[in-house]
Amino acid sequence: MNLFAQSEAENLNEAKPLAARMRPQRLRDLVGQQHILGPGKLLRRMIDAGRLGSIILYGPPGTGKTTVAHLLARETEGAFRQLSAVASGVKEVREVMQWARDCVAAGDGRPILFIDEIHRFSKSQQDVLLPDVEDGVVNLVGATTSNPYFSVNAALLSRSQLFQLEALSAEEIATLLRRAIETPGRGLGDWKIQADPQAIEFLATICEGDARRALTALEIAVLSSTETGSATETGSAQSGAVHLTEALVRESVQQKQVGYDGSGDDHYDLASALIKSIRGSDVDAALYWLARMLEGGEDIRFICRRLVILASEDIGNADPHALSLAVAAMQACEFVGLPECQLTLSQCVAYLACAPKSNAATTAISAARRDVREGQTVPVPKHLRDAHYGGAKQMGHGEGYRSAHNAPDGIAAQDYLGVDRVYYEPTDRGFEAELQARLETIRQRLKS
């Protein structure tokens, strides 16, 4: 490398953000993800054996997917190419695949092709990868923040090992922050930084496992500190010192964007968490998940539909008012809109969470429909058949029918089904306890 090339490389490296400069150079320096890279774990064993195959790295932003991909290439000493699904098309993929075939033909071993945001490839674009992945020409490493079972071609997924990366813990983020502060050159070790423990703790917590966000906020705090004098864009140390306080860090943290893809994981996971929290009668958890959905811009109609369904599915006749309240909330939200309808939703969610629970109506209709689908169809008893048309009486329709209104207690003892079946079994919770007692009397009268 000539002097100019070395200088250019150094300038380009200095221009990188702190999160990029602090990427670990060896696997042993990686913080977190020990559930897949710790001793004896599958991905670690694949690396040690030098037989990667194709893998999909799935996890939230800032968990190290790109870092892991680079470390895989470094640890296995394989040739490495990177593509972004946002900026690349079929043409670029074909060119890289030809390069991979040339590498293998020359005896250089299988190279690694890293595709960032692979979920943004269409299914047809992903199909282009299949032949070479199947033939072992290339070790494909795909990274995605979207659930690969929804976003990655099933054929491609079946030929790959899936590894889910987890958000880093606050302790792991704090470790990365301290390392960045203490590391000279590519880190911030050339600055005179006095970091308050509260500042590190706050930053490690507020960034919720996103290492990139934490390191970016740290860099902004240091470079924008008025105590450093005229800070330069390259981050070289200036006169003076930086006192990293919690207040300084708070001003440097970018407001978290809680919006999410309405068709992605957050949409389904948060809806599931909301419903299960209401079903479990944890009103505080339910309100938190509702807040997450509202802050994320979830469709209000979707939330209302789920609440109306839940009122019948999980509460039912244990509290018949639950359905009325849910429907009223749906209508009110449609009429009022945001932001005020958040009050209606909060009221509805709190009521549903605190209401007694029963899925008796849910299991009853499920059992009845299963009998209809799988069992012999039960004919309508003749005395229950329609007798309002000409000729019905000649066929015996309606003959022997007794109206409940003519019975002293409003219950006409007769067979309404023709077979002995019990579908609805109310619980002893809420209003269903009253229904349970009444139903015992009704069923005895019907059989008399």
C-alpha positions as CSV (number, residue, x, y, z in Angstrom):
1,M,0.0,0.0,0.0
2,N,1.5,3.4,-1.0
3,L,1.5,6.4,1.2
4,F,-1.5,8.0,-0.4
5,A,-3.6,4.9,-0.2
6,Q,-2.7,4.4,3.5
7,S,-3.6,8.1,4.2
8,E,-6.9,7.7,2.3
9,A,-7.7,4.5,4.3
10,E,-7.0,6.3,7.6
11,N,-9.2,9.2,6.5
12,L,-12.1,6.9,5.6
13,N,-11.8,5.0,8.8
14,E,-11.8,8.3,10.9
15,A,-15.0,9.4,9.0
16,K,-16.8,6.3,10.2
17,P,-19.1,6.6,13.2
18,L,-18.0,5.3,16.5
19,A,-20.2,2.2,16.3
20,A,-18.5,1.2,13.0
21,R,-15.0,1.9,14.3
22,M,-15.5,-0.1,17.4
23,R,-16.6,-3.3,15.7
24,P,-14.6,-6.1,17.2
25,Q,-11.8,-7.6,15.1
26,R,-11.9,-11.1,16.6
27,L,-14.7,-13.3,17.8
28,R,-13.3,-13.3,21.3
29,D,-13.9,-9.6,21.5
30,L,-17.6,-9.8,20.7
31,V,-19.9,-8.7,23.5
32,G,-23.2,-10.6,23.8
33,Q,-24.9,-13.3,21.7
34,Q,-23.3,-16.1,23.8
35,H,-26.4,-18.2,23.3
36,I,-25.3,-18.9,19.7
37,L,-21.5,-18.1,19.9
38,G,-20.5,-19.3,23.3
39,P,-18.3,-22.4,23.7
40,G,-20.1,-25.5,22.5
41,K,-23.0,-23.6,20.8
42,L,-23.9,-24.5,17.2
43,L,-22.7,-21.4,15.4
44,R,-19.4,-21.5,17.3
45,R,-18.9,-25.2,16.4
46,M,-19.7,-24.5,12.8
47,I,-17.0,-21.8,12.8
48,D,-14.4,-24.0,14.6
49,A,-15.1,-26.8,12.0
50,G,-14.7,-24.4,9.1
51,R,-18.0,-25.5,7.7
52,L,-20.4,-22.6,7.8
53,G,-22.9,-23.4,5.1
54,S,-25.6,-20.8,4.7
55,I,-27.1,-19.0,7.7
56,I,-29.7,-16.4,8.4
57,L,-29.1,-13.9,11.2
58,Y,-32.3,-12.5,12.6
59,G,-32.6,-9.9,15.3
60,P,-33.5,-6.3,16.2
61,P,-31.3,-3.4,15.1
62,G,-28.0,-2.9,16.8
63,T,-27.5,-6.5,18.0
64,G,-24.5,-7.1,15.8
65,K,-25.7,-8.9,12.7
66,T,-23.3,-7.2,10.4
67,T,-20.5,-7.5,13.0
68,V,-21.1,-11.3,13.3
69,A,-21.0,-11.6,9.5
70,H,-17.6,-9.9,9.2
71,L,-16.3,-12.0,12.1
72,L,-17.4,-15.2,10.4
73,A,-15.3,-14.3,7.4
74,R,-12.3,-13.3,9.5
75,E,-12.5,-16.5,11.7
76,T,-12.9,-18.8,8.7
77,E,-10.4,-16.9,6.5
78,G,-12.9,-16.9,3.7
79,A,-13.2,-14.4,0.9
80,F,-16.0,-11.9,1.7
81,R,-18.4,-9.9,-0.4
82,Q,-21.3,-7.8,0.9
83,L,-24.5,-6.7,-0.8
84,S,-27.4,-4.6,0.5
85,A,-30.8,-5.8,-0.6
86,V,-31.9,-2.2,-0.7
87,A,-29.3,-1.2,-3.4
88,S,-28.7,-4.5,-5.2
89,G,-30.8,-6.3,-7.8
90,V,-30.6,-9.6,-9.7
91,K,-27.8,-8.3,-11.9
92,E,-25.5,-7.6,-8.9
93,V,-26.4,-11.0,-7.3
94,R,-25.5,-12.9,-10.5
95,E,-22.2,-11.1,-10.8
96,V,-21.3,-12.0,-7.2
97,M,-22.3,-15.6,-7.8
98,Q,-20.0,-15.8,-10.8
99,W,-17.2,-14.4,-8.6
100,A,-18.0,-17.1,-6.0
101,R,-17.9,-19.9,-8.7
102,D,-14.5,-18.5,-9.9
103,C,-13.2,-18.7,-6.3
104,V,-14.3,-22.3,-5.8
105,A,-13.0,-23.3,-9.3
106,A,-9.6,-21.8,-8.5
107,G,-9.5,-23.9,-5.3
108,D,-9.8,-21.0,-2.9
109,G,-12.7,-22.5,-1.0
110,R,-16.2,-21.3,-0.6
111,P,-16.4,-17.5,-0.1
112,I,-18.9,-15.7,2.1
113,L,-21.7,-13.6,0.6
114,F,-23.3,-11.3,3.2
115,I,-26.6,-9.8,2.2
116,D,-27.9,-7.2,4.6
117,E,-31.7,-6.7,4.9
118,I,-32.3,-9.9,2.9
119,H,-36.0,-9.6,3.6
120,R,-36.1,-6.7,1.2
121,F,-35.3,-9.0,-1.7
122,S,-38.4,-10.2,-3.5
123,K,-39.1,-13.9,-3.6
124,S,-38.0,-14.0,-7.2
125,Q,-34.7,-12.3,-6.3
126,Q,-34.2,-14.7,-3.5
127,D,-34.7,-17.6,-5.9
128,V,-31.6,-16.5,-7.8
129,L,-29.6,-17.5,-4.8
130,L,-31.0,-21.0,-4.5
131,P,-28.9,-22.9,-7.1
132,D,-25.5,-21.8,-5.8
133,V,-26.5,-22.1,-2.2
134,E,-27.8,-25.6,-2.8
135,D,-24.6,-26.6,-4.8
136,G,-22.4,-25.2,-2.0
137,V,-20.7,-22.6,-4.2
138,V,-21.1,-19.9,-1.6
139,N,-21.7,-19.5,2.1
140,L,-24.7,-17.2,2.3
141,V,-25.1,-15.0,5.4
142,G,-28.3,-13.1,5.3
143,A,-29.3,-10.5,7.9
144,T,-32.8,-9.4,8.6
145,T,-34.8,-7.6,11.3
146,S,-38.0,-9.2,10.0
147,N,-39.2,-12.6,11.0
148,P,-37.6,-14.8,8.3
149,Y,-40.5,-17.2,8.4
150,F,-42.6,-14.4,6.9
151,S,-40.0,-12.6,4.8
152,V,-37.5,-15.2,3.5
153,N,-38.3,-17.7,0.7
154,A,-39.2,-21.0,2.4
155,A,-36.9,-22.9,0.0
156,L,-33.9,-20.6,0.9
157,L,-34.8,-20.8,4.6
158,S,-34.9,-24.6,4.5
159,R,-31.3,-24.6,3.2
160,S,-30.0,-22.3,5.9
161,Q,-29.4,-22.4,9.6
162,L,-31.4,-19.8,11.4
163,F,-29.8,-17.9,14.3
164,Q,-31.7,-15.4,16.3
165,L,-29.7,-12.5,17.9
166,E,-31.0,-11.0,21.1
167,A,-31.0,-7.4,22.3
168,L,-28.0,-6.8,24.4
169,S,-28.4,-6.4,28.2
170,A,-27.8,-3.1,29.9
171,E,-24.6,-4.6,31.4
172,E,-23.3,-5.6,27.9
173,I,-24.1,-2.2,26.5
174,A,-22.3,-0.6,29.5
175,T,-19.2,-2.8,28.7
176,L,-19.2,-1.6,25.1
177,L,-19.5,2.1,26.3
178,R,-16.6,1.7,28.7
179,R,-14.5,0.0,26.0
180,A,-15.2,2.8,23.6
181,I,-14.2,5.4,26.2
182,E,-11.0,3.6,27.0
183,T,-9.8,2.6,23.5
184,P,-7.4,5.1,21.9
185,G,-7.4,5.5,18.1
186,R,-10.6,4.0,16.8
187,G,-12.3,4.7,20.1
188,L,-12.5,7.8,22.3
189,G,-9.5,7.0,24.4
190,D,-7.6,10.0,23.1
191,W,-10.1,12.3,24.8
192,K,-9.9,13.1,28.5
193,I,-13.2,11.7,29.5
194,Q,-14.6,11.6,33.0
195,A,-17.7,9.4,32.8
196,D,-20.1,9.4,35.7
197,P,-21.4,5.9,36.5
198,Q,-25.0,7.3,36.3
199,A,-24.4,8.5,32.8
200,I,-23.2,5.1,31.6
201,E,-26.1,3.4,33.4
202,F,-28.6,5.7,31.9
203,L,-27.3,5.3,28.4
204,A,-27.0,1.6,28.7
205,T,-30.6,1.4,29.8
206,I,-32.3,3.9,27.6
207,C,-30.9,2.4,24.4
208,E,-32.8,-0.9,25.1
209,G,-30.1,-3.3,23.8
210,D,-29.2,-1.3,20.7
211,A,-25.4,-1.0,20.8
212,R,-25.3,1.2,17.7
213,R,-27.7,3.7,19.2
214,A,-25.8,3.7,22.5
215,L,-22.4,4.3,20.9
216,T,-23.8,7.0,18.6
217,A,-25.2,8.9,21.5
218,L,-21.9,8.6,23.4
219,E,-20.0,10.0,20.4
220,I,-22.4,12.9,20.1
221,A,-22.1,13.6,23.8
222,V,-18.3,13.8,23.6
223,L,-18.0,15.7,20.4
224,S,-20.6,18.2,21.3
225,S,-19.4,18.9,24.8
226,T,-18.6,22.6,25.2
227,E,-15.7,21.7,27.5
228,T,-13.7,20.1,24.6
229,G,-13.0,23.3,22.8
230,S,-13.4,23.2,19.0
231,A,-14.2,19.5,18.4
232,T,-13.4,18.2,14.9
233,E,-15.5,15.9,12.8
234,T,-12.8,13.3,12.9
235,G,-13.0,13.1,16.7
236,S,-9.4,13.8,17.5
237,A,-8.7,15.0,21.0
238,Q,-8.7,18.7,21.7
239,S,-7.7,20.8,24.7
240,G,-9.8,20.4,27.8
241,A,-11.8,17.4,29.2
242,V,-15.2,16.0,28.8
243,H,-17.3,15.4,31.9
244,L,-19.8,12.8,30.8
245,T,-22.8,13.5,33.0
246,E,-26.3,12.0,32.9
247,A,-27.7,15.4,31.8
248,L,-25.2,15.6,28.9
249,V,-26.1,12.1,27.8
250,R,-29.8,12.8,28.0
251,E,-29.4,15.6,25.5
252,S,-27.4,13.4,23.2
253,V,-29.8,10.5,22.9
254,Q,-31.9,10.5,19.8
255,Q,-35.6,10.1,20.6
256,K,-36.5,6.5,20.1
257,Q,-38.6,5.8,17.1
258,V,-41.1,3.4,18.3
259,G,-43.0,3.0,15.0
260,Y,-43.0,-0.4,13.5
261,D,-43.9,-2.2,10.3
262,G,-47.7,-2.8,10.4
263,S,-47.2,-6.2,8.7
264,G,-44.0,-7.1,10.6
265,D,-43.1,-8.8,13.9
266,D,-44.0,-5.9,16.2
267,H,-47.5,-5.8,14.8
268,Y,-48.2,-9.5,15.6
269,D,-46.1,-9.7,18.8
270,L,-47.5,-6.7,20.5
271,A,-51.1,-7.6,19.6
272,S,-50.4,-11.1,21.0
273,A,-48.9,-9.6,24.2
274,L,-51.9,-7.2,24.6
275,I,-54.5,-10.0,24.2
276,K,-52.6,-12.5,26.5
277,S,-52.1,-9.8,29.2
278,I,-55.9,-9.0,29.2
279,R,-56.7,-12.7,29.2
280,G,-54.3,-13.1,32.2
281,S,-56.0,-10.2,34.0
282,D,-52.8,-8.2,34.2
283,V,-54.2,-4.7,33.6
284,D,-50.8,-2.9,34.0
285,A,-49.1,-5.1,31.4
286,A,-52.1,-4.7,29.1
287,L,-52.0,-0.9,29.3
288,Y,-48.3,-0.9,28.5
289,W,-48.7,-3.1,25.4
290,L,-51.6,-0.8,24.3
291,A,-49.3,2.2,24.8
292,R,-46.6,0.5,22.6
293,M,-49.1,-0.1,19.9
294,L,-50.5,3.5,20.0
295,E,-47.0,5.0,20.0
296,G,-46.1,2.7,17.1
297,G,-48.9,4.1,15.0
298,E,-51.0,0.9,15.0
299,D,-54.3,1.0,13.2
300,I,-57.0,1.9,15.8
301,R,-59.6,-0.3,14.0
302,F,-57.3,-3.3,14.3
303,I,-57.0,-2.8,18.1
304,C,-60.8,-2.3,18.4
305,R,-61.5,-5.5,16.4
306,R,-59.2,-7.5,18.6
307,L,-60.8,-6.2,21.8
308,V,-64.3,-7.0,20.5
309,I,-63.2,-10.5,19.6
310,L,-61.6,-10.9,23.1
311,A,-64.7,-9.8,24.8
312,S,-66.5,-12.9,23.5
313,E,-63.6,-15.3,23.2
314,D,-62.1,-14.9,26.7
315,I,-64.8,-13.2,28.8
316,G,-68.1,-14.3,27.3
317,N,-71.0,-14.6,29.7
318,A,-68.8,-14.4,32.8
319,D,-69.4,-10.7,32.2
320,P,-71.9,-10.1,29.4
321,H,-71.3,-6.3,29.6
322,A,-67.7,-6.8,28.3
323,L,-68.9,-7.2,24.7
324,S,-71.2,-4.2,25.0
325,L,-68.4,-2.1,26.3
326,A,-66.0,-3.3,23.6
327,V,-68.5,-2.6,20.8
328,A,-69.2,0.8,22.3
329,A,-65.4,1.5,22.5
330,M,-65.1,0.6,18.8
331,Q,-67.9,2.9,17.8
332,A,-66.5,5.7,20.0
333,C,-63.0,5.4,18.6
334,E,-64.5,5.6,15.1
335,F,-66.4,8.7,16.0
336,V,-63.7,10.5,18.1
337,G,-60.4,9.4,16.6
338,L,-56.9,10.1,17.9
339,P,-55.6,11.4,20.2
340,E,-58.7,11.4,22.4
341,C,-59.8,7.8,21.6
342,Q,-56.8,6.6,23.6
343,L,-58.9,7.4,26.7
344,T,-61.6,5.1,25.4
345,L,-59.2,2.3,24.6
346,S,-57.6,2.6,28.0
347,Q,-61.0,2.4,29.7
348,C,-61.9,-0.6,27.6
349,V,-58.6,-2.5,28.1
350,A,-58.7,-1.9,31.9
351,Y,-62.3,-3.2,32.1
352,L,-61.6,-6.3,30.0
353,A,-58.5,-7.1,32.0
354,C,-60.3,-6.9,35.3
355,A,-63.4,-8.7,34.1
356,P,-63.9,-12.4,35.1
357,K,-62.7,-14.7,32.4
358,S,-64.5,-17.6,30.6
359,N,-64.0,-19.3,27.3
360,A,-67.0,-21.5,27.7
361,A,-68.8,-19.9,24.7
362,T,-65.6,-20.3,22.6
363,T,-65.2,-24.0,23.4
364,A,-68.9,-24.6,22.9
365,I,-69.1,-23.4,19.4
366,S,-65.8,-25.1,18.5
367,A,-67.1,-28.4,19.8
368,A,-70.4,-28.0,18.0
369,R,-68.8,-27.1,14.7
370,R,-66.4,-30.0,15.0
371,D,-69.3,-32.4,15.4
372,V,-70.9,-30.9,12.3
373,R,-67.7,-31.3,10.3
374,E,-66.7,-34.8,11.5
375,G,-69.8,-36.5,12.8
376,Q,-73.0,-37.7,11.1
377,T,-75.4,-34.8,10.4
378,V,-78.3,-34.8,12.8
379,P,-81.6,-34.3,11.0
380,V,-84.0,-31.6,12.4
381,P,-86.6,-33.3,14.5
382,K,-90.0,-33.2,12.8
383,H,-91.7,-31.2,15.6
384,L,-89.1,-28.4,15.1
385,R,-89.4,-28.2,11.3
386,D,-91.0,-25.3,9.5
387,A,-94.8,-25.8,9.4
388,H,-95.8,-22.5,7.8
389,Y,-96.1,-23.6,4.1
390,G,-98.7,-25.6,2.3
391,G,-98.3,-29.3,2.7
392,A,-96.0,-29.1,5.7
393,K,-98.7,-30.6,8.0
394,Q,-99.2,-33.5,5.6
395,M,-95.5,-34.4,6.2
396,G,-95.9,-34.1,9.9
397,H,-93.8,-31.0,10.2
398,G,-94.4,-29.1,13.5
399,E,-96.6,-31.9,14.8
400,G,-96.2,-32.2,18.6
401,Y,-94.3,-29.0,19.0
402,R,-94.9,-27.3,22.4
403,S,-94.3,-23.6,22.8
404,A,-92.2,-22.5,25.8
405,H,-94.6,-19.6,26.3
406,N,-97.3,-22.0,27.3
407,A,-95.3,-23.7,29.9
408,P,-95.7,-22.4,33.5
409,D,-92.0,-21.8,34.0
410,G,-91.3,-20.9,30.4
411,I,-89.5,-24.1,29.7
412,A,-91.2,-26.7,27.4
413,A,-89.9,-30.2,28.1
414,Q,-89.1,-31.6,24.7
415,D,-86.1,-32.8,22.6
416,Y,-84.6,-29.9,20.6
417,L,-81.6,-31.8,19.1
418,G,-82.4,-35.5,18.7
419,V,-79.1,-36.7,20.2
420,D,-77.6,-36.3,23.6
421,R,-75.0,-33.6,23.5
422,V,-73.5,-31.0,25.9
423,Y,-71.6,-28.1,24.4
424,Y,-72.0,-25.1,26.7
425,E,-70.5,-25.6,30.2
426,P,-70.4,-22.3,32.0
427,T,-67.8,-21.7,34.6
428,D,-68.4,-20.7,38.2
429,R,-66.9,-17.2,37.6
430,G,-68.9,-14.0,37.3
431,F,-72.4,-14.0,35.8
432,E,-71.7,-17.5,34.4
433,A,-72.0,-18.8,38.0
434,E,-75.7,-17.8,37.9
435,L,-76.1,-19.3,34.4
436,Q,-74.5,-22.5,35.6
437,A,-77.2,-22.9,38.3
438,R,-80.0,-21.9,35.9
439,L,-78.7,-24.3,33.3
440,E,-78.8,-27.3,35.6
441,T,-82.5,-26.6,36.2
442,I,-83.2,-26.1,32.5
443,R,-81.5,-29.3,31.5
444,Q,-83.3,-31.3,34.1
445,R,-86.7,-29.9,32.9
446,L,-85.9,-30.6,29.3
447,K,-85.3,-34.3,30.1
448,S,-88.4,-34.7,32.2
